[in-house]
Amino acid sequence: MNGIIDADTHISEGAAMWALMDQAMLPRRPIMMQVPGDTWYGNRDAFWLIDGEIYPKPAGKGSFALVTPSEQSVQAGRKDSTPATREMTDIKGRLADMVKLNTAMQIVYPTLFLVYNTKDKELEVALCRAYNRFLAQACAQSGGLMKWVVVLPFQSMNVAIDEIRFAKQNGAVGVFFRGMEGDYTLDHPDLFPVYEEAQKHNMSICVHTGCGVKQVLEMFDLARNHTFGHTRVMPLLGFRDLVASEIPEKFPALRFGFLEVSASWVPFLYHHLKRSARPRPSFPKARWKFSSCKELFREYRIYVACEADEDIPYLAEYIGEDNLLIGSDYGHNDPAEEKALVQTMRSREDLPAGLVDKIMGDNPKRFYGM
């Protein structure tokens, strides 16, 4: 099973990360808080205090669930990993888990940064810098077997550009996005400097399920709405805006990926974009130049992560065999996690071995610029 790249795994941010915050900002670092088990938060009874708010907020309006901090009772007794491997303070243990999973490399995404954190520019910079430096140090211990995706303080664009440069020098392979970022849709010109810098350093744009808009986050109640509206839908909005505004044409060497949002939505959005591009009075210059979804993904260098129980033969034919990835979601503990990803994919009788090799090896290697 050599050469298998797990295209989407996660870190559960811990106290060791926040110890890396600049000395002046250390008093504002996230502080872990615990509450009694008989509150309405149930076994999600620990969270980070950040800028006067709790993350995650397990119940009520604006609620969401995360595996960080590890001290939550719901995380106790997990057999798939340990707090230290999830927090990446035990790299040897995490590498041992990779061996058990038959994977040769992990690409690491954040957990806490899946949701909007703060409006405070200075605090956002401090949080992102601490995260990026922790990931750089942790992945450096893996002997090249763990790569990471940089998080950016989008409210401070000059710092964001500096963070991309730091990340490239320290083993990062992509730039993390959440479908919308604060006031920005992904086609906003204010984001062009990020795309330009990422292109310059051969780093991919990685649009992951999550919510970067506080107002959207606050609309939903986890108990009633689950995570569909405020996290799962967001990458689809990003896909629509990037394609409709022809952003890949403005940055002709840049690769775009969509992670942990499955892939079965692609036919729907392709159909929508094609219909929307018909010339009409309100959009007389609208155009659609692609003969197929496969051509769109090839020409615009788009990749999408499928899930092991999707109709992958159909998706491979519709999207293209060279544009599918897959990840185990290692570190998380929800239905999205594939605890036996390689075994599941290899055991599917409807998937030719060559296609599986592409999805788990060749394609992620190309997408992440390795």
Stockholm file with secondary structure:
# STOCKHOLM 1.0

chainA/1-370         MNGIIDADTHISEGAAMWALMDQAMLPRRPIMMQVPGDTWYGNRDAFWLIDGEIYPKPAGKGSFALVTPSEQSVQAGRKDSTPATREMTDIKGRLADMVKLNTAMQIVYPTLFLVYNTKDKELEVALCRAYNRFLAQACAQSGGLMKWVVVLPFQSMNVAIDEIRFAKQNGAVGVFFRGMEGDYTLDHPDLFPVYEEAQKHNMSICVHTGCGVKQVLEMFDLARNHTFGHTRVMPLLGFRDLVASEIPEKFPALRFGFLEVSASWVPFLYHHLKRSARPRPSFPKARWKFSSCKELFREYRIYVACEADEDIPYLAEYIGEDNLLIGSDYGHNDPAEEKALVQTMRSREDLPAGLVDKIMGDNPKRFYGM
#=GR chainA/1-370 SS CTTCEEEEEECCCCHHHHTTSCGGGGGGSCEEEECCTTSTTTTCCEEEEETTEEESCCSSBTCCCCSCSTTSGGGTTCSSCCHHHHTTSCHHHHHHHHHHTTCSEEEEECSGGGBCCCSCHHHHHHHHHHHHHHHHHHHHTTTTSEEEEECCCTTSHHHHHHHHHHHHHTTEEEEEECSEETTEETTCGGGHHHHHHHHHTTCEEEEESCBCCHHHHTTCBHHHHTTIIIIISHHHHHHHHHHHTTHHHHSTTCCEEEESSCSTTHHHHHHHHHHHTSCBTTBTTCCCCCSSHHHHHHHTTEEEECCTTSCHHHHHHHHCGGGEECCCCTTCCSTTCCTTHHHHHHHCTTSCHHHHHIIIIIHHHHHTTC
#=GC SS_cons         CTTCEEEEEECCCCHHHHTTSCGGGGGGSCEEEECCTTSTTTTCCEEEEETTEEESCCSSBTCCCCSCSTTSGGGTTCSSCCHHHHTTSCHHHHHHHHHHTTCSEEEEECSGGGBCCCSCHHHHHHHHHHHHHHHHHHHHTTTTSEEEEECCCTTSHHHHHHHHHHHHHTTEEEEEECSEETTEETTCGGGHHHHHHHHHTTCEEEEESCBCCHHHHTTCBHHHHTTIIIIISHHHHHHHHHHHTTHHHHSTTCCEEEESSCSTTHHHHHHHHHHHTSCBTTBTTCCCCCSSHHHHHHHTTEEEECCTTSCHHHHHHHHCGGGEECCCCTTCCSTTCCTTHHHHHHHCTTSCHHHHHIIIIIHHHHHTTC
//
